[in-house]
Amino acid sequence: MRINREGIIWVFLALFPVINTAETRVRASDAGTAPTIPEYGLLLSRTEQSVDRSSRRSSYFGFDDPVHSKLVDGTLSQFSPAEDEAVRDDGRLRWKRVEFGDNGGIKERGLYLYAPVVSDRQRVAILDSASHGELYVNAEPRAANVYGRNYFHVPVMLKKGTNHLLLRAGRGSFKVRLYDPPAPVFLNGADVTLPDLVVGRKVNTAGAIVVVNATPRWTRGFKLALKGPGMTGVETPVPPVGPLSIRKVRFRISGAAPEGEEPVAATLELLDRKGELSHSIPLGLKVVQADRPRKVTFISKIDGSVQYFSLRPATPSADDPRPAIVLSCHGAAVKAHRQAGSYSSKDWFHIVAPTNRRPFGYDWEDFGRMDAMEALDIVKRSQRHDPSRIYVTGHSMGGHGAWHLGVTYPDKFAAVGPSAGWLSRSTYGRRRGEETEQAPMELLLRRPRKAGDTVALAANLKQHGVYILHGANDDNVPVSQARRMSEVLGKFHKDWDYHEQPGKKHWWSNEYGDGGAACLDWPFMFDMFARHAIPPSSAVREVEFVTANPGVSSKCHWLAIEGQIRHQDISKAHIHNWPNKRIFKGTTENVAVLRLDVGHLRSEEPITIDLDGQEITDVPYPETAGALWLERKDDKWHCIEKPPAEHKGPRRYGSIKDELKHRFLFVYGTAGTEEENARAFGKARYDAETFWYRGNGSIDIIRDSAFDPARYADRTVVLYGNADTNSAWASLLGESPVQVRRGRVDVGSRSFRGDDLSAYFIQPRKDSHVASVIAVSGSGPAGMRSTYSVSFFKSFVRYPDCLITRVDREDSGDSENVAVGFFGLDWSVENGEFEFADEN
């Protein structure tokens, strides 16, 4: 261990901040103790003779992974590579000694960094590390600071002697340093979510801040109180925070209406269960006029966390008293309030800039998509607007967001305007193996990605006007992405425009001197928007609708696809309607259950339906539901009653990640051995930290014995452990067709044995029509350890309904799939689609 005491006063940016009211940045006001920096590190890198530029992007793929093989055999806690030790037999990958700078950083880059930290006693330290894609502290997984954010400060337990830190490369150069916590439980002010207050409006809103528990015990009974001029000092209970954990916690902001734009200087206090001060930080609340851009906070229905969006209100005129709404998606690393600030004020539309949960977030898919729609719904409820004039645009990653939202929700927007937008991960990210022929199991694994395939879902754009904008010399997102979509639209669309600005790169500013940043605030795009409106469903005579997942997007006007033959594959329906004659006629592809709304028909007389060349006449007009359901079975369509709520449908369809939206919580097992219980909690903590880091999330974590179905009604539950180690398993998954126990996993009638199996699957909660149960499970220590680096809370990570893997102990410790599948509409294995590996 090396303590740097050479006259350098270290500043802890995260601990004692003063918030700049304009930018919410943190600056120092306390030095505390000097940080501990490891004496040296070992960097795994390629030797000079092995440099191959074509494979540089492959990270650690292609050689025996020094992390996962040690994870499986349980020796990672003692992992200590030697200097100049080769990883591959050909000597192309070796560990080399590197020195840390005064700030804990190293200049060189590599695939892994090993950093031994020596402690003279067992103690808790705060780890400030950066630019890693995976992080293990004495073999325990912790969230990864892949983007090098300054708010990443997590408590870790250092044992007496040598502690082993292992980091896999992320973005940028590694950094490692540790320091003593300022208090046993304290506030990390580097990651605060705050609203802007409005002049003349009474304050009743919420903020959020990270509470750090630097003790080996659960914290209970703490409270947060914001105090300052005009503040009421309301105390907000802090939910329990696990041992050596962090959690972003919301707090009430309540007070009198500000009289002017002077910032409100306040203090946020953390009080312990006795009401005594544990820690406090100063906060500054910005105050703006009602017609100025502002940050608006809200409590997300996804996880109960505090999120924000930026709103630039319209300045409506007498000629247009009900403004339109433009949803604007930001690019990678761009904050929402900067996105809204890139536009000039408008009199005919509000600008709404959601966050995507973080500046990088989820590329406007998954949690990013849900965040955008939450923000839009709030503005639609709170701001006077014209409901027929809702538009979506965005730049760069946000351009992809515009494409994605447009093809996912075809009847919610009047026009779509992507700027410098990439189409899909497979085209922009250049994922390897996308175009090669895949085995049946691999094809099932790839199906959930189709929900992000813009081209595959492009038919939905028929419902919108489309304006594509791109710089001809874009040096970030190739202009070929826009040209490709122009080719696609040119084959079927009649209402679209494409503008390629000559000589412009990825970002360009005010082109005409009358607006904001031109690549966002492009006047000709908004001119096109102004000429489009969402038609009422009763006026629509033809619907062509495509979906990859009815649980994400099931309907367009009066047509809905509610069940698929091949789950998570592309489903299509192209239907014409003659309301006066009460006729529906059209074709379908990969549709098992179809709903037709009939409330717009001219009379309540019998209906005729012609689907895929099959005519069904004299269908009675529904008396109550206002809709007809049809099921395709044995290649024939049949009219049916409304499908049971227990079956797959728009409210709950899978796959695993898509059902993490009903205020989900984590339930970890405590009914196993000490090691099994530690693994379950460690994995739950890792996932919660990952969602905080990547998704600004806040997750309830409880032990199995504390789970009360009535208390947590209609909430999706993520179970950690198996039937032998998690006591909540019997009530939540006792009837599941997939069962995991020590040494065994059963999938329907098939059984797999061994302690090295991991299982991820979803089933409906039997006591709810919307919530699900998601299992993160292992059949033994090796199986559970192999789940460490797997997280549903990363961008582009998608799984089917069920995935069973076995660790390949003979090779690199990576996992091989033994069962992959989608449950049937009744959530069974036998009526679903499954592929199994042949095992000896």
N, C-alpha and C positions, 0 to 999 in steps of 0.2 A: 504494500500500500504506500502511496506517496501523497502526502499532504502538501499542497502548494501554499507556502506562507511567505513568498518573496515580495512582500509589500503590495500584493495585488488585492484590492478590496473587491470581493465578488458580489455581484448583484443578483438577487433572486427575482426575476421578472414575474414569476407566477404567484409569489406569496404575499407581497405587500404592495399592491399596485395603486396608482392613482389613475382613474379612467379618464382619458381624453374624451370629452363629450361629443366631439365631432367624429372621431374614428374608432372609439372604443379600444384604443391601444393601451398597453401597459408600460409604465416606466417605473424606475426603481425608487424606493424610499428606505430600504433596509438592507444591510449587508449580511447579517447573520454570520454563521460559521463558514469558513472556506470549504469548498467542495472537495470531495475525495475523487481523485482521478486514478484509474488503474496504472500501475507502474509500467506496464507494457501490454501489447496485444499481439495476437497472431492472426494474420490475414490470409485467408485461402484465396489464392489467385492463380491465374494461368501463367506458366512460364513463357518467356519471350518466343521460344521456338514453337509454342502451341497456339499463338494468336491467330485466330481465324475469324475475320470480320463477319463472315456469313453466319457464324454461330454465336456471336457475342450477345445476341438478345436472348439466348436460351437459358440464362441464369444458371441454375444448378442442374438442369436436365442433362442427361447424357453421361453421368458418372455416378458412382455409388455415393448416395447422399449421406454425409457424416452426421446429420441431425436425425433423420427418421429411422435409420438403422439402430442408432443408440436409444431412440425413444422406445422402440419396440422391445428391445432386450432389457430395458430398465436401467441402463448404465449411463444415461445422459447426465445424471446428477454428478457423476465423477468424470465427465468428458474433459480431457486435458490433452489436446494435441501437442506434439513436439515441434520445435522449430525445424524447418526444412523437411518435415515429414511429408511424404507423397501420399496423395489420396488415390490416384490411379496408378496402375502398374507401369504405364508408359512414362510416368514422372511429369506429366504435363500440368498437373494440379498439385501445388505444394503450399504448405503453411510457411509464412515468412514473418519475421518479427517486425513490428511497427511500433513507433513511439507516439504517444498522445501529446497534443499541444496543450497550452495552458487552459483552453476552454473545453478540453476533453475530446477534441476532434482529431481525426487523422486525415492526411491529405490524399493518401492513396485509396483506390477503390478495389474491391474484391468481391468474392461471392459470399463469404462468411467472415465474421470477426469473432474471435474468441478473446475474452478479457477476464483474466483471473483477478479477483478482488479479495484481499486478505483483511480479515477483521480480528481484533484482539478479544472480541466477545460477541455473543449473540445480541443483535440490535436491529432496530428498524431504521431504514434509510429511505430517502426519496430518490428515485432513479430518474435522471434527466438524460434521455438518450434520443437519438434521431436517426432517420434515414434507414430504417430496417423494415423488412417485410415480415419477419418473424423474430420473436424475442423469447428466450428461455432463461430464467434465473434459477439455478440449481434444479433444472429440468422442469420447472413449472412454467406453463405458457402465460405470457402477458400480451396485452395488445401491442400492435406494431405501429410505430410512428413513421410510416412509410413516406409521408410528405414533409417530414422535418418540422412539424408545427411546434411553436414555442409553448403550447399549453400542455404538452405531454409530460406529466410529472406523476409517477405512480409509486406507491409505497411497497417496499420489498423487505423481506426478512433476510438479514445476513447472519449466517451461522458463524460460530467461532472457527477460525482457520480460513482455508481457501474457499471462496465462492466462485461458481462457474457461470459466467455470462456468455451466451451465444446468440449472435445476431445474424440473420440472413439479410442480404442486400436488399435495399429498397430503392429510393431515389436519392441521389446525392451521396455525400461522404458520411461515414459513420461518426457518431459522437457518443461518448459515454462519460458521465460523471454522476456522483451521488452526494447528497448532503443530508444533514440532520433535519427532521421535521421541526417547524417552529412551534408546534403544539401537537399533542396526541391526536386531536381532531381539528382540522383547520380548513380554510377556504382557499381554493385556487382561483385567484382573480383574473387569470389569463384567458379564461374561457367563460365569459358572461354573456347571457342573452338578455338584452334590455330593449324596452320600447322607447319611442320618443313620445313625450307628453305634448298635449295640444293646448294652446292658449285658450282660456275660457271654458275648458271642459274638465269636469270633475274626474279625478284619477281613480280608476278601478281596473287594474290590469295585473299582469304578472311578469316576473323575470325569472331567471334561472342561473345558478352558479354551481361549480363543482365543490362538493364536500369530500375531503380526503380523510379517510380513517387510517391513521398510521399506528394502529394497535392491533394485536392478534385476537381481538374480541369484537363481537357485534356492537355497534353503537345504537342506542335506543333512547328515546325521550328528548332528543335535541330539538331546538327550534331556531328559526331564522326571523329576524326582525329588521326592517328597513326604517331608519330614523333620519329625519331631516326637516327642513322648513316646510310646513304644510302637510307633512306625512303623519298618518294616524298611528304609526308604530304597531301595526297589527302583527302578531306573531304567527308564523306558519310552521306547523309540525314538519320535522325532517323525517322521512321514512328511514327504517333501519338500513344501515350501511354495513356490509360484510367486513370481516377481518381483512386488513391489508387491502382495502378496496377503495374505489372512488365511485361517486355517483353524482350526476348533475341533478340538482334539486330545485324545484320551483319555489318561489316566494311571492307573497302578495305585495302589490304596490298600490297603496290606497292613500287618498288625500284630497285636499281642496284643489280647485281649478287654478292653475298658474295664471297670473295676471299679465305676465310679459314673457319675453323670450330669454330671460336670464336663466342659465342652467341651474338645476336644482342640485346642490351639493348634499349628499346624504352619506350615511354610514350603514353598512350591512353588518349586523352582529350575529354571531353564532353562539347560542346559549346552550349549556349542557342541561341535563335532566334536573339539576337543582336550581336552574335559572341563572347560573353564574356564567360570566363571559368566558368563552373558550377561545374565540378568535374574532377579529373584525377587520374589515377593509373599507376604504372610502369608495363610493360610487358617485359618478356624475350622470345626471339624467338630462338629456337634451330636451329643449322645449321649442316647438315650432308653431307657426301659424297654421290654421286649419287648411289653407290652400297650398301648403308647401309639402314637398316629399317627406315622408316619415316612415319609420319602422313601426310595424304593428305586431304585437305578440299574440299568440293564441295557444291553447292547450290542445295538443294533437290527440285525435281519437285512436291513433295507431298504438301509442305507448304511454300516453299521459304526460309526455314531455312538453316543455315550452319551446315553441318554434316562432319564427317571425317571417314576415314578408315585408317588402318595401312597397309603399303605395304613393304614387304621384297622382293626386286627385285631379280630375278634370275641372276646368273653369267654365261651366256650362253657360251658354248664351240663351237668350229668349227664343232663338230660332230652333234650338236643339236642347230642350230642358232635360232630356233623359240620355245621358252620355252612353257611349259604348264602353266595353271593357276589352283591353288588350293584355293578354297574359304574355309576359316576356321572360324567357328562360336564359340565364346567364351562361357564360362559357366556363371552362375549367379554371379553377383558382380565383374566379371573380366572385365578389360578394354581391348579395342581392341589392343592397342599397347603392352600390356603385352602378349596377345595371340600371336601376331606375333613374339614377342621376345622369345617365348618358343620353336621356331624352330631353327635349325642350317641353315646356308646358303646352298642353293641348286643351282646346275648349270642347272637343267632341268625344273624347274618350279618356277613361282612367287607365293609367299604367299600373299593372300589378306584377311585381317581380318576386316570385317565391325563391326559396333558398336551395332547393334540391337537397335539403338537410345539412349540407356543408358546401363550401366552394368547389370541392371535387365531388363529394357526395356519390350519387348513384347514376350519373350520366343521364338523368331524367327518366330512368327506368326504375322498376321496383319501388323502393321507398321514395325516390325522387319524383316519380310520377304521382304517387299518392300525395306527397307534400304539395305538389303543384295544384292538384284538384282540391285539396283541403283549403288552400289559400284562395282559390277562385270561388269556392262555395261561400266562404266567409265574406268576401267582397260583394258577391251577389246578394247576400242577405243584409249587408250593412250600408251599401252605397246605392243611391238612386241610379238606375241604369235601364237601358233598353235590353230586355232578355233575348231579343233576336239578333243583337249585334255583339257577339262575343268572338274574339279573334285570338290566335296564338302565333307568336313569333319567337325568335331567339337567335343567338349568334354562336358559332363554333360548336362546342358541346351543346349549347342551348339551341343551335340550329338542328342538331339531332333531336333535342327535346321537342322542338316544334313538329318535326316529322313524326316522332313517336306518339305524341299526344294526338296529332291529327289523324293518324291511321288507327289509333286505339279507340278514340271517341268520335266517330264520324258525324254524330248529330248534335254535338255540343259546341261546335265552332262553325262560324260562317265562312272563315277563310284562314289559310295557313301560310305563313311567310318565313321559311327558314333562310338564314343568312350564314354563309360559310359553314353550312351544316354537313356533317358526315352522315352516312345512311345507316350503317349497322356495324357492329363489332367485327363481323367477318370481312367487311370491305375496307374499313378504316384501320382496324387493329391488326390486320394481316395475320390472323390466327393461323397457325400451321395445321395442316391436315383437314381444313374445311372442305377442300375440293376432292379429296381422295375417297375411294370407296370404303365404306365402314361396315363392320360386322353388325349383326342385328342388335346386340347389346349396346354397342356404341351409338347406334341410331336412336335407340330409346333415350340414352343419356343426353343426346343433343336436342331432342325435341323441345324441351322448355325454352331453348334459345330462340325459337321461331317467333315468340311474342315480341322480340326486338328486331325482327327482319322487316325493314321498311318496304322493300320491293315486294316481298310476299304478301304484304297487307295493303299494297298500293291501291287496290280497287276501292277501298274506303274513301280515298281522296275525291272520288266522284261527287261526294256530298258537299265539297268545299270549293271555293275558289283557291287557287294556289299561286303564290308569287315566290320564285326562287331567285336569290341574290347571292352573288359570289364575286370575289376579286379574281381577275384573270391571272394574276401572278401570286396567288395565295401560296405562302411558304409554310403553312401549317396544315391546313386541310386541303388536299389536292382538289383543284377545280374539276377533276374527273368525277368526283362525287356528285356534283351538281349536274354535270353533263349526262352522267348515267341516269339520273332521275328524270332529266328532260327526255331522254330516249324512252323511258318507261311510260311517262305521262303522254307522250306523243302518240302512243299506240291506242289510247282509249279516251283520254280526257279532252273535253271541249272548252274548258274554262281555266286556263293557266297561262302564266307569263314567266319568262326567264330573262334575267338581266345579268350579264357578266361585265363588270366594270373594268375597262381597259387599264392596264398598268398598276392596279391596286393589289396589295398583298392581303394579309389576313385581316388586318384592322386598318380602317381609314377614318379620318375624322370628318369635320364639317365640310362637305363638298360644295354646298350651295350657299352657306352663310346664313341659313334661315332655320336651323334646327340643331339637334344634338349631334352625336357621332353618326356619320352618314351610314356606316355599315350596319347600324341598328335603326337609326331614325331616318330611314330612307323614304322621302316624300312620295315617290311613285308607288311604293308598296302600300302605304296607307291610303293613297288615292284609290287603289284597287279595293282595299278593305272596305272603304266607305260605300262602295257600290254593291256590297253583298250583305245578305241577311239570312238567318236560319229560318227555313220555311216551317210553318206548323205541320205537324205530322199528318193532319187531315188533308193537307194539300198535296202530299207526296203520293205519286202513283206508281213509282218504281223504286225498289230498294235493292241494291247489290251490296251485300255485307260479307265481310271476311273477319274471322277471329281465329286466334291460336289458343285461346283459353277463355271459356265462358265465365270463369270466375273473375277475370280482369275486365273483359269487354264482351257483353252478350247481346246487346241490342242496337238497333238503328231504326229510329222512328217506330213503326208498328210491327217490326219483325225482330224476333230474338232467337238465337241459337243457344239452347240450354243444355244440350248433351251432345257428346261426340262419339263416333265409332272408334276412331283412333285418337286417344286422348293427347292433348297438347300439340296436335298436328293442325295443319291449316284446314279450317272448315269454311265452306262458302254456301251462300244462299242468294239466288237472284230471282226476285218475285215481283210480278206486276199485280196491281189491284184495280178492280173496277167497283168503286163503292156503290154506285146505283144498282149494279147487277149482283152485288155481294159475291164477287168472284176473286179468288187468289189463284194465280197461275205462275209456275216457274220451275226452277231446277235447284238441286242441292248437291253438295259434295261433302262427304265425311260429317254428316249431320245425323244424330240419333234421335234428338228431341228438338222440335221446333215449336215456337209459340207465335201465334198471330193475334195481335190486338185487334178488336173489331168494333171498338167504341165509335169510330169515325164512319161506319157504314150507314147508309141512308135509312135503313129500316131494320127491324129485328126479325126478319123472315129468314128461312133456311139459306145456308151458305154453300157455295160450290168451291171445292179446292182441287186443283190440278197440279200435282207435284211429280216431277220426273216421269211424266207421261202417264201417271196413274190418276184417274179422276174419282173423287169422292163427292157425291151429290147429297143434297138434302141434309146437310149437317145442321143440327138445331142451333139457333143463336143462343149463346150461353146466357143464363139468367142472372148470374151473380158476378162471376170473375171478370167479365169484359174481355176475355181472351179465350182462344182455342189452343189446345196442345195436341201435337201429333208426334207419334213415335214410329221410327222406321225399324221394323223387325222382320227378319227373313225376306229382306228386299222389298217389303211392302209397307206402305204408310197406313197407320191406324189412328183414329181419333181416340184420345185417352183423357182421363181425368187429370187434374193438376198433379204433377209428380210429387211423391212424398217429400216432405221437407228434410227427411233423413238422408235422401239420396243426394248425389252430386248435382249441383245446380249453380245459378249465378251467385247465390250468397255464399257458397262454399264448394269449391271445385278442386282445390289443389293447384299446383303441386306445393311442396313444402314451403318455399319462400313466399309464395303468393298468399298464403293464409296467415302470415305474420302481420295482422292488421287489426285484430280485435283486442286491443289493450292487453297484449300478450304478457305473460309472466313466466319466470323460470322456477322450476321446482326440482331441487337436487336431492338425491338419495342419501339417507343417513342410516339405513337398515343393514348396511354391509359391513365389511371389515373397515378398520381405520384407513387403510390404503384406498379401498374402493370409495369410501365416503369423501376422502380428500380429492380423489380424481374427479368425482362428480362435481364437487364445489369448484375446483380449479377450472374445469371446463366451463361451467356456468359463469364464473367471474370473467374468464377470457372472452366469452361471447358478449357479455354485458359491456366490458371495456371496449371491445371492437365496435359495438353499435354506438357507444358514446363518441368514440374517436371519429368514426366515419359517418355517423348519422345523427349526431347531436342528441343521442337517445338517452332514455332514463328507464331502466328496467327494474321491476320488483323481483327480487330473488328471495325465495322462502324455502325452508326445509320441508321434506315430504310430510312430516307429522303435523305441520301447521296448515296444510292445504285443506280448506273448507269449501266444498263445491258451491254452497249457497253464497258465501262471502265473495267468491270470485266467479259469479255467474256470468255466462256469455263471454268469458275471456279465454282466448287461446292459451293453452298451457304447453310449455316446452319441458319435457321430462328428461332428467339426466340420471342415468343408471339403468337398471334392468328390473325384471320382476322379482328378483331375489334381494335387490339392494335398495329399491325405491318403494316405500310403503304406499305411495299414491298410485302405483301402477295398477293394482287390482281394480280400483274403482274407475279409473280412467281408461285403461287398456285391457282390462280383464277379458273382454270379448273380442279383442283384435285378432285378425287372421295372421298377424305377425307377432310372435312371442320371442322374447330374449331372456335367457337365464344364464347362469354360470355354465360355461362350457357348451352352450347350445343356442342356435337360432332356428326357429320354425317359421317357414313362409308357406302358408296353406298346408298342403300335404307333404311338403319337402322339409327335410331337416339338414342342418349343417352343424358340425361339431368342432369344438376347439375353443381355446381361450383367446384367440387372436382375431375374432370376428367383430366388426363394428356394424352398427345398424342405424339407419336414418329412415324414418317413415312417418306418415301422417294418417290419422284416423279422425272421424268426426267425434266431438264430444256428445255422448248419448243424451245429456241433459240440456243440449242447446241446439238450435237450428242454424246457428251462424258460426260458432266457435269450433276449434279443432284441438287435437292433441298431437304434438310432434315429439317423437322420441329421438334422443341422441344417446345411443346406447352401445354397450360393448359386452361381449360374453366373458371377458376376463380382463386382467390388467393390460395385456398387450393390445387387445381390441380397443379398450377405452383410451389408452395413450395415443393410439393412431388417429383419434378424433381431434387431437389438440389443434393441429394447424388447419382444420376444416372449419369454416365459419359461413353461416348463411348471410352474414351481415357485410359482405364485401361486394363490390360492384361486379356484375356479370356472373356471379356464382349462382348457378341454378341447378336444382336436382329434381328428379322425377318424384313420384309419390313414395317410392320405396327404393332404397339402395343398401345392399348388404355387401361388405367388402371383407377380404381376408388379407392379412399382412403377408407380404412376400419376404419371409425371413432369410431366404437363401440369396437374395439379391441386395436391394438397397433399403429395405424397410418400407418401401412404398406399398400401396394396397392394390390388390387385384379384385375386380368385381366378381361376385359369385351369384348375385341376384339383382336384377334391375327391372322396375316395372311401374305400371299405373294400375291402380285399382279400378274395378268396374264402376258403373253408375251407382251400384248398391254398396260400394266400398269393399267388395270382396276380391279375393285373389282369382278365384275360378272364373269370374266374369270379366276379369281385367286383361291386361296385356303384360306378360312377364317373360323375361329371358333368363335362363339359368346356366351357369357354367357347369361343365361336366367335371366332377371331382372324383378322384380315385378313393 
